[in-house]
Structures are given as C-alpha cells and as structure tokens.
Amino acid sequence: MPRKRRERGACQARRAVAAGGDWERVLEWLAGGWEERARRYGAFARRRGVRSAGDLLRLVLSASVQGWGQQQVAGWADLAGLAHLSGAAVGKRVRQARTWLGAEVGALLRLRRAAWAERSVRVRVVDATTVRAPGGSGPDWRGHAMVDLAVGERCGLELTDHHGAESLLRQPLEPGEIALADRAHARRADVGTLLARGTDLVVRIGWQNLPLETPTGDRLDLIAWLATLGTRPTERTVVVQTPTGPWSLRLLAAPLPPEQAEQARRRCRRAASKKQRTVDRRTLLAAGFVLLVTTLDPTAWPPEDVLALYRCRWQIELLFKRLKSLWHLDQLRARDPAAAQAHLLGVFLAALLAGEVRRTTSIPLAAWLDDPDHPLSRWRWEALRPDAILQALRGPLDLLTLQRHLPALRRHLCDSPRRRPHQATNARCLLRAHAPDQERRCA
C-alpha cells in the first residue's frame, strides 16, 4: 500500500475515534446555516488540511479555549486526526476565522433574544469589560455585553479595541425593554435615541456628566439639591435635552450609609491624588449618594423598587468575573490584533455554546434558580461548563495512542533552530563528554 494512502487511512481512523458524540451535539447547538457562513466569510474556502467546517471550528475553538500555543494545537490536531497542519498554518486558519466566529456569536445571541422576547418585563443589563494584551500597560480590547437579568445569560455582545467607548447604542435594545447601566453610559445622545425608540432606562449618573433641567427650563443645581436631602431616598422630575428633543425623567437620589459614603470619598481622594489634583468638594458631596435617572412608571416602580433593580446590575460584573476566572478570558496570549480578536471571539462562542445545555435540558434549572432556600449557584454550575467543552473538543485521548503516534509528532514537539544555545541540550552533551573520564575514575 502506498505511504500516503496508509497515512490517510490512519488519519481517518484517528478521526473516527476522536470525533465523539459530544462534539456532534455541540455542533447541533449552533444557529442554522453555520457551514454556509463559514464559506461566506472566507474561513473555509477549500478543503486544504482541514476536511470540514466542523473540524475547522473544533480546531479554532481548541486554539482559543485550551490555552495552548499554535505548535501544541497543531500536534494535538495531528494526533486526533483532525488536521495535518504546521503551527504557522494553524495560526493562519485561526486569524482567517475571526469574522466567521463573530457571525456565529451574533447568530446565537439573536436566537436567545428571540426566545426570551415573550416576557412582559425584560431587563437588559449593559456594561463592558477590558482585556489586556501580553506586556501591555493598558486595556487593549473591550468587550461590550448585554445580559438578560431574568435568565442571567448574555444576549448581546460587541468586541472593540480600546478606542471603542462604552455606549448604550452598541446593544440591540428594543422598545418595551428596560436598559440598566452605570454612569459611564449616561450620555444625552444615547438616552435620547433609546427614549425615541421606546426603551425604558435606569441609568446611574454623576453630578456633572448628564446636564439636567427643571420642568420650567432652568438649569438644575444638583449639588444644591443634594445638600438639602435627608437620609431617605428622594425623587423629583427633571428634563434632559437630547438630539431627539427634550425628555422628562425621574431623578432619584439615595444617600449611602455613612461607612459606604466614606469609602466612596476615599476612592475619590485617591483618584485625585494619583493625578496630582485636589478633589472637588462637590465631588465629595455627590459621592455620598446613588443618583439614578429612569423613565419607569412611578406608580408601578416606586423609588425603593428602582433602587433594588439597579443593585441587580452587579450580576453582569459577576458574569465578567466568571468569564475571566473560569474561561480565562483575560489570559490573552496573542499580540497580533487579528489573532487576539479570534481568541476572544472563540472564548465567547465556546461559553455561549456551553450555556446551551441549560436551554436544551429537560431538568427545571429555572426552578432551581428560583428556589429561595437552596438556589442554584451560578458559579458552581458554570464551573462545570469549561471542562465539558474541553472534553468535547479534545475527544478521547489515552497514553497508548500518544505512544503509538509519537514519531509523527516530532515536528510539533521539537523546537526550531535558534541562535541562542539550548541550555538543557548543552548540559546533556557536556555530561556525555565527561562520562568516560568519570567511568575510569570509578573503575
């Protein structure tokens, strides 16, 4: 039998072993038409080294989730019979797939929003997180996310570089939904656009980043008003001028407990000290309050309920923490922008696919979450997902298979020639050269 035919047969046999049922089930969770999109976006233009779009996705997600370098991924793919590529070729395939990965993330998120659109109260929490490249001194990438509060899962995502500012308009917020965001999103243009669209808002503001007016058209002196407040939440009607016209809002001010207010003021002093500035007294006064603007009906949403709803914004911070701690989103290995983008989108897609377990299972996880005595721990539940996805990606791999195919892995396991001497190799050569002298002395 010719050598190439034998190698092709062995590769197909390894692929049959490695392609377990778990990976086939993961492919079923993708939005329909994913193979056609792989060709449309240029990720899988022809079968060269990789036989199918499913194998390519498995290769790309493995490079993102497993934390391996390109050469290690290439060796694993060769061992599993998935692809016969060099490390550089793996990196090229990963970079070419970044647009396709973004399309698959968007398709899955659209399916989620459609499935969750029937509820009468739909609260969308909006925020962003940053990721730093290796050796960087500041944020290099920013992931803008939107979370469905009732489900606790992502339903919107956009990935930008560090120039991409946080904005409510980055997310597909629909009429009738409630957008929940922090003070970084308090911009007049964004507020006006969403209000004209029919979206309700609960947004935290600072004392000067969102100019407000009284209903009579006068400029509101927010600091003077705060100085007159007591220890209970207070609200008043204000007007904000936007490019889409003036809009009436409810302004809520809730004093913080003395300990929390003092902590907030210490943070303000520390931030001003780092910039070698003197902190403004108005900033210190406003630091003792939670300031919110909202369009929610006051008869259905009294101030206490609005404040309780805003406190739920912390759920998106916990989601970012799980992405970085469980999925290692912040362990970005690539410096090249295209490779870094593909890595981040691969992690996002793998996390979304792992979350489909909840949608497709017959176990009442929603009831577990609603249990007041023993609620489901999102952390412990989601901690199982990365391992499950890794197992589906890697497939069965045993030591006997590794030993049998070790000769074919030499090109992936050995380093390339380099100028700097390899210390461990030189040490072995040095000891081998002195071995005869040592043997004579022992004799």
JOURKA-V479114 format. One record per residue. N is the residue number from 1. RES is the residue in three letters. SS is DSSP state (helix for helix, strand for strand, loop for the rest). PSI is psi in degrees with one decimal (999 if undefined). Layout:
N&RES&SS&PSI, N&RES&SS&PSI
This chain:
1&MET&loop&133.6, 2&PRO&loop&155.1, 3&ARG&helix&-44.2, 4&LYS&helix&-35.5, 5&ARG&helix&-38.3, 6&ARG&helix&-43.8, 7&GLU&helix&-38.7, 8&ARG&helix&-38.7, 9&GLY&helix&-41.4, 10&ALA&helix&-37.0, 11&CYS&helix&-42.9, 12&GLN&helix&-35.7, 13&ALA&helix&-42.2, 14&ARG&helix&-36.2, 15&ARG&helix&-39.4, 16&ALA&helix&-34.7, 17&VAL&helix&-41.3, 18&ALA&helix&-30.3, 19&ALA&loop&80.8, 20&GLY&loop&176.7, 21&GLY&helix&-26.2, 22&ASP&helix&-45.2, 23&TRP&helix&-38.6, 24&GLU&helix&-35.9, 25&ARG&helix&-37.5, 26&VAL&helix&-40.7, 27&LEU&helix&-30.5, 28&GLU&helix&-21.6, 29&TRP&loop&-10.1, 30&LEU&loop&155.0, 31&ALA&loop&147.7, 32&GLY&loop&144.6, 33&GLY&loop&16.7, 34&TRP&helix&-32.2, 35&GLU&helix&-40.2, 36&GLU&helix&-37.2, 37&ARG&helix&-31.8, 38&ALA&helix&-37.6, 39&ARG&helix&-37.7, 40&ARG&helix&-39.3, 41&TYR&loop&11.6, 42&GLY&loop&11.6, 43&ALA&loop&-34.5, 44&PHE&loop&76.2, 45&ALA&loop&-34.8, 46&ARG&loop&159.4, 47&ARG&loop&86.8, 48&ARG&loop&101.0, 49&GLY&loop&-27.8, 50&VAL&strand&129.8, 51&ARG&loop&-25.2, 52&SER&loop&164.7, 53&ALA&helix&-33.2, 54&GLY&helix&-41.7, 55&ASP&helix&-37.2, 56&LEU&helix&-42.4, 57&LEU&helix&-40.0, 58&ARG&helix&-39.5, 59&LEU&helix&-45.5, 60&VAL&helix&-43.8, 61&LEU&helix&-34.2, 62&SER&helix&-40.8, 63&ALA&helix&-28.3, 64&SER&helix&-41.4, 65&VAL&helix&-35.2, 66&GLN&loop&-15.6, 67&GLY&loop&19.0, 68&TRP&loop&159.5, 69&GLY&loop&172.3, 70&GLN&helix&-40.4, 71&GLN&helix&-39.3, 72&GLN&helix&-41.3, 73&VAL&helix&-39.6, 74&ALA&helix&-41.8, 75&GLY&helix&-42.1, 76&TRP&helix&-42.6, 77&ALA&helix&-37.9, 78&ASP&helix&-42.1, 79&LEU&helix&-38.6, 80&ALA&helix&-4.7, 81&GLY&loop&20.3, 82&LEU&loop&-41.3, 83&ALA&strand&152.6, 84&HIS&loop&84.2, 85&LEU&loop&157.6, 86&SER&loop&170.2, 87&GLY&helix&-40.1, 88&ALA&helix&-37.7, 89&ALA&helix&-35.9, 90&VAL&helix&-45.8, 91&GLY&helix&-38.5, 92&LYS&helix&-42.5, 93&ARG&helix&-39.1, 94&VAL&helix&-45.6, 95&ARG&helix&-37.8, 96&GLN&helix&-20.1, 97&ALA&loop&0.1, 98&ARG&helix&-38.2, 99&THR&helix&-39.7, 100&TRP&helix&-42.3, 101&LEU&helix&-42.5, 102&GLY&helix&-37.5, 103&ALA&helix&-38.3, 104&GLU&helix&-38.1, 105&VAL&helix&-45.5, 106&GLY&helix&-38.8, 107&ALA&helix&-41.2, 108&LEU&helix&-38.8, 109&LEU&helix&-36.2, 110&ARG&helix&-38.1, 111&LEU&helix&-40.9, 112&ARG&helix&-46.0, 113&ARG&helix&-37.4, 114&ALA&helix&-37.2, 115&ALA&helix&-26.1, 116&TRP&loop&13.2, 117&ALA&loop&-3.8, 118&GLU&loop&-10.9, 119&ARG&loop&147.6, 120&SER&loop&-33.2, 121&VAL&loop&112.8, 122&ARG&loop&108.2, 123&VAL&strand&125.1, 124&ARG&strand&118.6, 125&VAL&strand&127.4, 126&VAL&strand&133.4, 127&ASP&strand&179.9, 128&ALA&strand&156.0, 129&THR&strand&155.5, 130&THR&strand&151.3, 131&VAL&strand&135.2, 132&ARG&loop&135.6, 133&ALA&loop&159.5, 134&PRO&loop&127.8, 135&GLY&loop&1.8, 136&GLY&loop&155.9, 137&SER&loop&-5.5, 138&GLY&loop&179.6, 139&PRO&loop&132.9, 140&ASP&loop&-28.9, 141&TRP&strand&148.5, 142&ARG&strand&123.2, 143&GLY&strand&114.1, 144&HIS&strand&119.0, 145&ALA&strand&157.2, 146&MET&strand&133.3, 147&VAL&strand&135.6, 148&ASP&strand&117.4, 149&LEU&loop&-38.1, 150&ALA&loop&-36.6, 151&VAL&loop&-30.2, 152&GLY&loop&21.0, 153&GLU&strand&158.9, 154&ARG&strand&138.3, 155&CYS&strand&8.1, 156&GLY&strand&145.7, 157&LEU&strand&137.3, 158&GLU&strand&135.5, 159&LEU&strand&125.1, 160&THR&strand&170.0, 161&ASP&strand&-173.6, 162&HIS&loop&-10.3, 163&HIS&loop&-14.8, 164&GLY&loop&106.2, 165&ALA&loop&155.8, 166&GLU&loop&136.7, 167&SER&loop&142.1, 168&LEU&helix&-24.0, 169&LEU&helix&-6.5, 170&ARG&helix&-17.2, 171&GLN&loop&148.0, 172&PRO&loop&68.4, 173&LEU&loop&132.2, 174&GLU&loop&161.5, 175&PRO&loop&139.9, 176&GLY&loop&-11.9, 177&GLU&loop&162.7, 178&ILE&strand&117.5, 179&ALA&strand&128.4, 180&LEU&strand&118.7, 181&ALA&strand&163.2, 182&ASP&loop&-173.1, 183&ARG&helix&-18.4, 184&ALA&helix&-17.4, 185&HIS&helix&6.2, 186&ALA&loop&82.2, 187&ARG&loop&137.6, 188&ARG&helix&-41.9, 189&ALA&helix&-43.9, 190&ASP&helix&-43.2, 191&VAL&helix&-45.6, 192&GLY&helix&-40.5, 193&THR&helix&-44.8, 194&LEU&helix&-37.6, 195&LEU&helix&-37.1, 196&ALA&helix&-26.6, 197&ARG&helix&-19.4, 198&GLY&loop&18.3, 199&THR&loop&133.6, 200&ASP&strand&156.8, 201&LEU&strand&144.6, 202&VAL&strand&101.2, 203&VAL&strand&132.8, 204&ARG&strand&145.3, 205&ILE&loop&163.1, 206&GLY&loop&-178.3, 207&TRP&loop&-8.6, 208&GLN&loop&-0.6, 209&ASN&loop&-11.0, 210&LEU&loop&96.7, 211&PRO&loop&130.7, 212&LEU&loop&153.8, 213&GLU&strand&160.3, 214&THR&loop&164.6, 215&PRO&loop&-20.7, 216&THR&loop&-2.7, 217&GLY&loop&2.1, 218&ASP&loop&152.3, 219&ARG&strand&130.3, 220&LEU&loop&124.2, 221&ASP&loop&91.2, 222&LEU&helix&-39.7, 223&ILE&helix&-41.9, 224&ALA&helix&-36.8, 225&TRP&helix&-41.5, 226&LEU&helix&-33.7, 227&ALA&helix&-18.3, 228&THR&loop&-4.9, 229&LEU&loop&156.6, 230&GLY&loop&-140.7, 231&THR&loop&7.2, 232&ARG&loop&153.7, 233&PRO&loop&137.7, 234&THR&strand&149.0, 235&GLU&strand&159.4, 236&ARG&strand&164.5, 237&THR&strand&134.1, 238&VAL&strand&171.0, 239&VAL&strand&137.3, 240&VAL&strand&132.2, 241&GLN&strand&125.2, 242&THR&strand&166.9, 243&PRO&loop&-22.0, 244&THR&loop&7.1, 245&GLY&strand&175.7, 246&PRO&strand&144.3, 247&TRP&strand&138.7, 248&SER&strand&134.5, 249&LEU&strand&160.3, 250&ARG&strand&128.1, 251&LEU&strand&121.1, 252&LEU&strand&135.3, 253&ALA&strand&120.4, 254&ALA&strand&115.2, 255&PRO&strand&139.7, 256&LEU&loop&154.0, 257&PRO&loop&152.4, 258&PRO&helix&-40.5, 259&GLU&helix&-45.1, 260&GLN&helix&-36.7, 261&ALA&helix&-40.7, 262&GLU&helix&-37.5, 263&GLN&helix&-42.2, 264&ALA&helix&-39.0, 265&ARG&helix&-36.0, 266&ARG&helix&-39.1, 267&ARG&helix&-39.5, 268&CYS&helix&-43.3, 269&ARG&helix&-39.1, 270&ARG&helix&-41.7, 271&ALA&helix&-40.2, 272&ALA&helix&-36.5, 273&SER&helix&-37.6, 274&LYS&helix&-30.4, 275&LYS&loop&6.7, 276&GLN&loop&46.9, 277&ARG&loop&165.4, 278&THR&loop&128.7, 279&VAL&loop&138.2, 280&ASP&loop&138.2, 281&ARG&helix&-30.8, 282&ARG&helix&-34.3, 283&THR&helix&-40.1, 284&LEU&helix&-37.7, 285&LEU&helix&-46.3, 286&ALA&helix&-23.1, 287&ALA&loop&-16.3, 288&GLY&loop&10.1, 289&PHE&strand&153.1, 290&VAL&strand&116.9, 291&LEU&strand&123.4, 292&LEU&strand&146.5, 293&VAL&strand&140.5, 294&THR&strand&157.5, 295&THR&loop&7.3, 296&LEU&loop&146.9, 297&ASP&loop&123.7, 298&PRO&loop&-25.0, 299&THR&loop&-33.3, 300&ALA&loop&-26.3, 301&TRP&loop&86.0, 302&PRO&loop&166.2, 303&PRO&helix&-38.6, 304&GLU&helix&-39.8, 305&ASP&helix&-37.3, 306&VAL&helix&-42.6, 307&LEU&helix&-39.1, 308&ALA&helix&-37.2, 309&LEU&helix&-41.5, 310&TYR&helix&-35.3, 311&ARG&helix&-23.7, 312&CYS&loop&-7.1, 313&ARG&loop&-20.4, 314&TRP&helix&-18.6, 315&GLN&helix&-33.1, 316&ILE&helix&-29.5, 317&GLU&helix&-39.2, 318&LEU&helix&-35.4, 319&LEU&helix&-43.9, 320&PHE&helix&-38.3, 321&LYS&helix&-40.0, 322&ARG&helix&-38.0, 323&LEU&helix&-37.9, 324&LYS&helix&-32.4, 325&SER&helix&-40.8, 326&LEU&loop&-39.2, 327&TRP&loop&-1.9, 328&HIS&loop&43.0, 329&LEU&loop&-32.3, 330&ASP&loop&-3.1, 331&GLN&loop&65.9, 332&LEU&loop&122.7, 333&ARG&loop&-25.2, 334&ALA&loop&140.6, 335&ARG&loop&-32.9, 336&ASP&loop&130.1, 337&PRO&helix&-41.0, 338&ALA&helix&-43.0, 339&ALA&helix&-39.8, 340&ALA&helix&-41.2, 341&GLN&helix&-43.3, 342&ALA&helix&-39.8, 343&HIS&helix&-48.7, 344&LEU&helix&-42.8, 345&LEU&helix&-33.7, 346&GLY&helix&-40.5, 347&VAL&helix&-43.8, 348&PHE&helix&-43.6, 349&LEU&helix&-41.9, 350&ALA&helix&-41.0, 351&ALA&helix&-38.2, 352&LEU&helix&-42.9, 353&LEU&helix&-38.8, 354&ALA&helix&-32.2, 355&GLY&helix&-16.2, 356&GLU&helix&-14.3, 357&VAL&helix&-39.5, 358&ARG&helix&-38.7, 359&ARG&helix&-30.6, 360&THR&helix&-5.3, 361&THR&loop&154.2, 362&SER&loop&-4.9, 363&ILE&loop&133.3, 364&PRO&loop&72.7, 365&LEU&helix&-30.0, 366&ALA&helix&-38.8, 367&ALA&helix&-35.1, 368&TRP&helix&-39.8, 369&LEU&helix&-32.2, 370&ASP&helix&-4.0, 371&ASP&loop&115.4, 372&PRO&loop&-25.7, 373&ASP&loop&-43.0, 374&HIS&loop&69.5, 375&PRO&loop&153.5, 376&LEU&loop&129.8, 377&SER&loop&113.5, 378&ARG&helix&-36.5, 379&TRP&helix&-50.1, 380&ARG&helix&-34.0, 381&TRP&helix&-45.8, 382&GLU&helix&-18.7, 383&ALA&helix&-21.7, 384&LEU&helix&-23.2, 385&ARG&helix&-46.4, 386&PRO&helix&-40.8, 387&ASP&helix&-37.8, 388&ALA&helix&-42.6, 389&ILE&helix&-41.3, 390&LEU&helix&-40.7, 391&GLN&helix&-40.1, 392&ALA&helix&-36.5, 393&LEU&helix&-46.1, 394&ARG&helix&-37.1, 395&GLY&loop&-179.2, 396&PRO&loop&131.8, 397&LEU&loop&121.6, 398&ASP&loop&167.2, 399&LEU&helix&-33.3, 400&LEU&helix&-42.6, 401&THR&helix&-41.1, 402&LEU&helix&-42.7, 403&GLN&helix&-38.4, 404&ARG&helix&-36.3, 405&HIS&loop&16.1, 406&LEU&loop&-39.3, 407&PRO&helix&-36.3, 408&ALA&helix&-14.8, 409&LEU&helix&1.2, 410&ARG&helix&-39.8, 411&ARG&helix&-21.3, 412&HIS&helix&-25.7, 413&LEU&helix&-24.2, 414&CYS&loop&145.2, 415&ASP&loop&156.3, 416&SER&loop&158.5, 417&PRO&loop&141.1, 418&ARG&loop&162.1, 419&ARG&loop&-42.6, 420&ARG&loop&129.5, 421&PRO&loop&146.5, 422&HIS&loop&114.0, 423&GLN&helix&-43.3, 424&ALA&helix&-39.9, 425&THR&helix&-43.3, 426&ASN&helix&-36.1, 427&ALA&helix&-41.3, 428&ARG&helix&-40.2, 429&CYS&helix&-39.3, 430&LEU&helix&-43.7, 431&LEU&helix&-36.0, 432&ARG&helix&-35.3, 433&ALA&helix&-31.7, 434&HIS&loop&0.9, 435&ALA&helix&-45.2, 436&PRO&helix&-41.6, 437&ASP&helix&-40.1, 438&GLN&helix&-37.5, 439&GLU&helix&-38.9, 440&ARG&helix&-38.6, 441&ARG&helix&-38.4, 442&CYS&helix&-32.9, 443&ALA&loop&999
